[in-house]
């Protein structure tokens, strides 16, 4: 079918609005390459900026030039998510108001959650190998240590401080909220 109704267009806009409003990780990743991606299976090549070293100098010293090189990071587009639902005639006959919207919002929220879970799972590709196996060890007594360790690892890796975000899964969030440090403003 070639024709698209105004109702379908409005439904798609609403789905995108709900999807965008509910994605956490999806809104934090670099999307500069969105216009270049054509097909499932493409590989987008992004880069990590070079590390530079600050050097001391006095007026008579020559400057030390450094190569501005970037490490290539291939990102395969090898996952596709969808949430498909059918509103059957029996459900449609109930004449509930806004039936599509009633299902559209939870479907878009699930799509956002699925995308966020996959993006969060990519951290194992970039995280320090010494931290491997600690993912289920966080509890309310050591949550502050985990957060400080993560921040320290980012500092050691010379990750930019601007734009850093702490993303917690449901279990980690629960453990952090049990710890006084995270819920007591005076601390």
N, C-alpha and C positions, 0 to 999 in steps of 0.2 A: 504494500500500500504506500502510495507516494504522499498523500495529503496528510498534513498534521493539523490538528485542531488547536484553537486558542487555549482550550482547557488543558491539552497535553503540554503545550508550551509553558503555561502557568504552573503546571504540576512539576515540570522539569526545573523551572526556576526555584520553586519552593524546595524541591529536593536538594538542589545545590546550596541554597541558603542554609538548610538544616545541616547538610554535610559540612559546610564550612564552619558553621557555628559550633559543631561538636568535635572537630578534629583538633587535636593538640599538636602532635608530632608533625602532621601533614602541613601545618602552617609554619613550622620552624625549619623545615628542610629547604635547601637551595633549590629554587624552581626556575633559575635563569635559563634552563635548557628546555622548558616546556614546549616552546614553539618548534624545536628541532626534532622532537620525538614523533615518529610516524607510526611505528608498528610494535606490537608485542614482540619481545625478543631483541629489540634494538639495545645497543650498549651506548650509554651516554658517558662521555669522558669528562670528568671534572678534575679539579686540581687542588692540591694543598699548597698554599703559598710557601715560599722559601723561608728558611730561618736565617736571619741576619744576626751579626754580632756587632755590638757597639764597641768602638775603639776610642781610646783617648788620643788627643792630638794637641800639639801646641802650634803656634803660628808657623814655625819653620818646617814642621813635619809634612811629608806628603800624605795624602789620603790613601787608605787601603781599599781598593775596589773589591766588591763582592759580586758574584754572579747571581743574577735574579732568575732563579730556576724554580720550577714548580714540579712537584711529584704528581704524576698522573694517577687518578683514582677512577677505574672503570666501574660503572654502575649499571649492571644488567637489568633491563626491564622485563623480568621473567615471572611476574606475578600479576594476576588480574582478579579483581574481586567484583562480585555482583550480589545483589539481593533482589531476587525476582519473586514476585507474588502475583497470584491470580485471584481476582474477586469473582467468585462464582455467582451464577444467577440467583441462587438461594440467598446469598448474603446481600446481593444488589436489591432483591425484592423486599427487603426489610425497610427500605427507604430511609436509612439512617442518614442524617445530614453529614455532608463532607466525608463520605465514605473513603474516597481515595486519600484525602489528607489524613484520615484516621490511621491508615496503614503506611502512608508515605513517610511520616515523621519517624516512626520506629525503624523502618527499613533504612532510612538515611543515617540514623544514629548508629545502627549496627554496621553499616558500611564504614562510617567514620572510625568506629572502634576497631574494626578489622584492619584498616589501614594503619592506625596508630600502633596496634600490637605488632604488626610486621616491622614497622619502622623502629620501634623500641627493640625488637629482636636483633636488629642490625648492630647494636652496640657491641655485641660479642666479637664482631669483626675488627673493631677499633679499640677495644678495651685492653688494658694491660693484662698479659697472660698470668701474672702473679695473683690477680684477683679472681681467676677462674675457680668456680666451685663455691664461692661465697654468696651466691645469689639468694639462697634460702636461709642464711644465717642471721639476717637482720632481725633484731627484736627491740623492744623499748629500752633495754639497758645499753645497747650499742648503736642505736640509730644515729646519734650525733657523730660517732666515730666513722660510720659509713659515709655520711655526708661530707665530713672533713677530709676523709681519704679520697673521695671522688674529686673534690675541689683541688686537693693537693696533686692528684694525678693529672688533672687538666693544667695546673700551673707548671708542672714538670714537663708536660708535653708542649708547653708554650702556646696553649690555646688562648685565643683572644678573650679578655675578660668581658668585653661588651657583648651583650646578647646571650650570655650564659643563662640556661634555664635548668631547674631541677624538676625532673619528671619522675613521679612516683607511681608505681602500680598500686592496685588496691591493697595488697598485703603490706607493702612497705609504708603506704600512707597510714594504715591502721596502726602499725608499730610506732611510727613517728608521732602520731597524735596521742599515744600513750605516754610519751616521754615529755617531762616537764619543760625541757629546753625549747620544744617546738610550740608549746601552747601557753607559756607564761611570758607575757610581754615584758615583765621586769627582768627577765633573764636574757 
